Amino acid sequence: MGAGMDTDARDQRPAGSPAAAVVHRLHECGETLATVESLTGGLLAAAIVEIAGVSSIYRGGMVVYATELKATLAGVPEDLLADRGPVDPDVAAALAEGGRQRCGADWGLATTGVAGPEPQDDKPVGLVYVAVAGPDGTEVRRLDLKGGRDHIRSAAVIEALRLLADRIELPADADAAEAAGAGRR
């Protein structure tokens, strides 16, 4: 295991598996997930399917490395890609929304960015956008990652899972509070 592998944007190793927490939470909520990946090239899907019992929540995903596949497979508007290029917050949001719709999932999780070694379309190495689309809208997080290609890709996976975890925490907590309230009647 090389230094910097499986660490997040702050070079910290996450406690426990971020994927396991997300899979468990979605399972509790009875909700499903799809992924759409560019720079992570399937690493996000691989991290998710490592978790036992994932088949009840994971619908599937797409690796849309080529820019035109972001449009044809994931449904990103072609004019958006032409205007902004693939490494853009609105493109990340459209990837997550497209994955959610096309895979028939409650949640879509997407990654796009520049893993290096060279900048792309005037975007610096380490600029990554992760996005989650869910029943209550879409959120995008910008990451400015340092380090080599492998670290950028693995950190993008961890941060995408973290973004999803942040979003799905609220309904689960609300349900727990509601259940606790119902138990006291």
C-alpha positions as CSV (number, residue, x, y, z in Angstrom):
1,M,0.0,0.0,0.0
2,G,1.7,3.2,-1.1
3,A,1.6,6.4,1.0
4,G,-1.4,8.5,0.2
5,M,-3.5,5.5,-1.0
6,D,-7.1,5.4,0.3
7,T,-6.9,8.7,2.0
8,D,-9.3,11.6,1.6
9,A,-8.9,15.3,0.5
10,R,-7.0,16.1,3.8
11,D,-4.8,13.0,3.4
12,Q,-6.6,11.4,6.4
13,R,-7.5,7.7,6.3
14,P,-11.3,7.5,7.0
15,A,-12.4,5.5,10.0
16,G,-14.3,2.5,8.8
17,S,-15.5,2.1,5.2
18,P,-17.3,5.2,3.9
19,A,-19.0,2.8,1.4
20,A,-20.2,0.5,4.2
21,A,-21.9,3.3,6.1
22,V,-23.7,4.5,3.0
23,V,-24.8,1.0,2.0
24,H,-26.1,0.3,5.5
25,R,-28.0,3.7,5.6
26,L,-29.6,3.2,2.2
27,H,-30.6,-0.3,3.2
28,E,-32.3,1.0,6.3
29,C,-34.2,3.6,4.3
30,G,-35.1,1.1,1.5
31,E,-33.5,3.4,-1.1
32,T,-31.3,2.7,-4.1
33,L,-28.2,4.1,-5.6
34,A,-26.6,4.5,-9.1
35,T,-23.1,5.8,-9.9
36,V,-21.7,7.8,-12.9
37,E,-18.0,8.1,-13.0
38,S,-15.4,9.9,-15.2
39,L,-12.0,10.3,-13.6
40,T,-12.6,7.5,-11.0
41,G,-13.1,5.0,-13.8
42,G,-15.1,2.4,-11.9
43,L,-13.4,2.8,-8.5
44,L,-16.5,4.3,-6.9
45,A,-18.6,1.3,-8.1
46,A,-15.9,-1.1,-6.9
47,A,-15.8,0.5,-3.5
48,I,-19.6,0.1,-3.2
49,V,-19.9,-3.5,-4.4
50,E,-17.2,-4.6,-2.0
51,I,-19.9,-4.4,0.7
52,A,-21.8,-7.5,1.5
53,G,-25.6,-7.1,1.0
54,V,-25.1,-4.3,-1.5
55,S,-27.4,-6.0,-4.2
56,S,-30.5,-4.7,-2.4
57,I,-29.5,-1.0,-2.8
58,Y,-27.0,-0.7,-5.7
59,R,-28.7,-0.5,-9.2
60,G,-25.6,-0.1,-11.3
61,G,-23.5,2.5,-12.9
62,M,-21.7,4.0,-15.8
63,V,-18.1,4.9,-16.6
64,V,-18.3,7.8,-19.0
65,Y,-14.7,8.6,-19.6
66,A,-15.1,10.0,-23.1
67,T,-16.8,13.4,-23.2
68,E,-19.4,12.4,-25.8
69,L,-20.5,9.4,-23.6
70,K,-21.4,11.9,-20.8
71,A,-24.1,13.1,-23.2
72,T,-25.2,9.9,-24.9
73,L,-25.1,7.6,-21.9
74,A,-25.6,9.8,-18.9
75,G,-27.8,12.5,-20.5
76,V,-25.6,15.6,-19.9
77,P,-26.8,18.3,-22.3
78,E,-24.4,18.5,-25.3
79,D,-24.4,22.3,-25.2
80,L,-23.3,22.3,-21.6
81,L,-20.4,20.1,-22.4
82,A,-19.5,22.2,-25.4
83,D,-19.6,25.4,-23.4
84,R,-17.9,24.3,-20.2
85,G,-16.1,21.0,-20.9
86,P,-16.5,17.9,-18.7
87,V,-14.9,19.3,-15.5
88,D,-17.6,21.6,-14.3
89,P,-20.0,21.7,-11.4
90,D,-23.1,21.7,-13.6
91,V,-21.8,18.8,-15.6
92,A,-21.2,16.9,-12.3
93,A,-24.8,17.6,-11.3
94,A,-26.1,16.5,-14.7
95,L,-24.1,13.3,-14.4
96,A,-25.6,12.5,-11.0
97,E,-29.1,13.3,-12.2
98,G,-28.7,11.3,-15.4
99,G,-27.4,8.3,-13.5
100,R,-30.3,8.5,-11.1
101,Q,-32.9,8.7,-13.9
102,R,-31.4,6.2,-16.3
103,C,-30.7,3.6,-13.7
104,G,-34.1,4.1,-11.9
105,A,-32.4,4.8,-8.5
106,D,-33.4,7.1,-5.6
107,W,-29.9,8.5,-5.5
108,G,-27.3,9.2,-8.2
109,L,-23.6,9.8,-7.3
110,A,-21.1,11.2,-9.8
111,T,-17.4,12.1,-10.2
112,T,-15.7,14.3,-12.8
113,G,-12.3,16.0,-12.7
114,V,-8.7,16.0,-13.7
115,A,-6.6,13.2,-12.2
116,G,-3.4,14.1,-14.1
117,P,-0.6,14.0,-14.9
118,E,-1.5,16.9,-17.3
119,P,-4.0,19.7,-16.9
120,Q,-7.1,19.3,-19.1
121,D,-8.9,22.2,-20.9
122,D,-7.1,24.8,-18.7
123,K,-8.4,22.9,-15.6
124,P,-5.7,22.1,-13.1
125,V,-4.7,18.6,-12.0
126,G,-6.6,17.8,-8.8
127,L,-9.7,19.8,-9.6
128,V,-12.6,17.4,-9.0
129,Y,-16.4,17.8,-8.7
130,V,-18.5,15.2,-6.9
131,A,-22.2,15.4,-7.1
132,V,-25.2,13.6,-5.5
133,A,-28.8,13.8,-6.9
134,G,-31.6,12.6,-4.7
135,P,-35.3,12.9,-4.1
136,D,-34.8,16.4,-2.7
137,G,-32.5,17.9,-5.3
138,T,-28.8,17.9,-6.3
139,E,-25.7,19.0,-4.5
140,V,-22.2,19.5,-5.9
141,R,-18.9,19.6,-3.9
142,R,-15.7,21.0,-5.4
143,L,-12.4,19.3,-4.3
144,D,-8.9,20.7,-4.9
145,L,-6.9,17.6,-4.4
146,K,-3.1,17.3,-4.2
147,G,-0.8,14.4,-4.9
148,G,-0.5,11.9,-7.7
149,R,-3.1,10.4,-10.0
150,D,-3.9,7.4,-7.8
151,H,-4.4,9.5,-4.7
152,I,-6.6,12.0,-6.5
153,R,-8.8,9.2,-7.8
154,S,-9.1,7.4,-4.5
155,A,-9.7,10.6,-2.6
156,A,-12.5,11.5,-5.1
157,V,-14.2,8.2,-4.3
158,I,-14.0,8.8,-0.5
159,E,-15.3,12.4,-0.8
160,A,-18.1,11.3,-3.2
161,L,-19.3,8.7,-0.6
162,R,-18.9,11.4,2.1
163,L,-21.1,13.8,0.2
164,L,-23.8,11.1,-0.2
165,A,-23.5,10.2,3.5
166,D,-24.1,13.8,4.5
167,R,-27.2,13.9,2.3
168,I,-28.8,10.7,3.5
169,E,-28.2,11.3,7.2
170,L,-31.2,13.7,7.5
171,P,-34.0,11.4,6.4
172,A,-32.7,8.5,8.5
173,D,-32.4,10.7,11.6
174,A,-35.9,12.2,11.0
175,D,-37.3,8.7,10.7
176,A,-35.5,7.6,14.0
177,A,-36.9,10.7,15.8
178,E,-40.4,10.0,14.4
179,A,-40.1,6.3,15.5
180,A,-38.9,7.3,19.0
181,G,-41.8,9.8,19.2
182,A,-44.3,7.1,18.1
183,G,-42.9,4.7,20.8
184,R,-43.7,7.2,23.6
185,R,-47.4,7.5,22.8
